[in-house]
C-alpha cells in the first residue's frame, strides 16, 4: 500500500517546500529542491524498511 505512504508524506513536504520557496533569499532558492529530494529518500526508505520487516 505504497500510495498511502505517499499521501501521508506529501503534505508536510509540500508545506516545507513552500515555506522554503517564500522565505529563502533569491541567491539560495536552489535549496528549495532539497524538499523533494528528502521526500523521495524518506518514501523509498520507508518502503524498503517495511519490505524487510515482512
N, C-alpha and C positions, 0 to 999 in steps of 0.2 A: 504494500500500500504506500508506494513512494509519493503518490500525488498528495496524500495527507501531510507528509513531512514537508513537501514543497510549499503548501499553503500555510503551514504553521510558521515556517521560517521567513517567508516572503514579506509580510507586513513590517516586521521590525527592521529588516534590511532596507526596504524601500524608504521608510521613515529616516533611517540613519543616512542613507544616500542623499535624500532631500535636504536634511539638516546640513550635511557637508557642502552640498551644492550652494546653499544660500548663505552659509556662514564663512566659508573659506575665502581668502582674498584671491584675486584673479591669478596671481602668479602660482598659486597652489591648487588650482582647480583640477589638475590631473589626479590628485588624491581621491577624487570622487570615485574613480574606478576601483578603489580598494574595496568598497562595499560589495559590488557584485562578485569580486574575486573571493572574498571571505565567505560570502553566501554559498558559492559553489563548493568551496573547500569543506565547510560545515555540512552541507547537504550530502555530499558523497561520503564524507567520513561517517555520518550517521548511518547511511545505508550499509557501509562496509562493517561497521561495528554490529549492526543488527544481524547481518548475514552470518557473522562469526558466532554470534550468540545462539543462533538456531541450528 
